[in-house]
Amino acid sequence: MTKPVFRFAPSPNGRLHLGHAYSALLNDALARRYDGRFLLRIEDIDITRCRPEYERAIVEDLEWLGLDWEKPVRRQSEHFADYHAAFQNLKGRGLVYPCFCSRKEIADNVRFLETHYMESNESWRIDPDGAHLYPGTCKSLLPRDAELRIEAGEPHTWRIDMQAVQKLLPGPHRFTRFTLDGEEQIVEADPWRWGDAVILRKDVPTSYHLSVVVDDALQGVTHVVRGQDLEAATDLHVLLQKLLGLPTPLYHHHGLILDPGGDKLAKSRKSEALHELRERGITAAEVRQRLGFQPTPST
């Protein structure tokens, strides 16, 4: 029987904090519990923000916590060809379209629609990330007009055409959620709430959503364990897996580590990093105990 495969997949755009430590330790603990494999993946598609020194710091922090993982480590920046092939699969079936809208233009279009076409008690729907659903402004562009704008070097993203996808795969789309006690539950996904989500960004030739489902499949990941802040993304990932003929792992979305104000820890908020805890004399064993794990890894 194939061993279960778990992974911890941080982005090297800052230093790890306690929230990252919890997720990494949980994946490692579950891999040990189920006699599985534990992988480290470096999600560095954002080549403008990700830095080699942060990747080295990730390794240093994880080793300090007592973790070990299979080598070699997969770095997303070395596998853009894999994501391009997946994108071409979608494009070849007419399931994506180019979008030339800036964020300001999208906001202006949404305001126009709300002002002229919606009742006073209505508002444009919001996606799980808190952004307005894309109103489809570029979907009506003639293919040749879009090609000319691309050839002219005009910045653009590529969006998934949910209307076309829904005709092809109306659903229902389901995945299995598992608890830390080993119980499993079939969950119905709702990918449509994402609207025409971005599949290729303007600044990099992929997106988090596309790269993560491709990586999980290529690495044989069977159990995806990540924070509740990514739970909604699973709906879109399940749909992409169906479209690309990829297996759907089991999912567990763990609780988040919060700061004293009740907000989740985040690099953008300058949450205290693991290396800062080290500098204050806090040991790895103390961090592990604080997060609910044994002071040393169990074998």
Secondary structure, 3 states (H helix, E strand, C coil): CCCCEEEECCCCCCCCEHHHHHHHHHHHHHHHHCCCEEEEEECCCCCCCCCHHHHHHHHHHHHHCCCCCCCCCEEHHHCHHHHHHHHHHHHHCCCEEEECCCHHHHHHHHHHHHHHHCCCCCCCCECCCCCECCCCHHHHCCHHHHHHHHHCCCCCEEEECHHHHHHHCCCCCEEEEECCCCCEEEEECCHHHHCCCEEECCCCCCCHHHHHHHHHHHCCCCEEEEEHHHHHHHHHHHHHHHHHCCCCCEEEEECCCECCCCCECCHHHCCCEHHHHHHCCCCHHHHHHHCCCCCCCCC
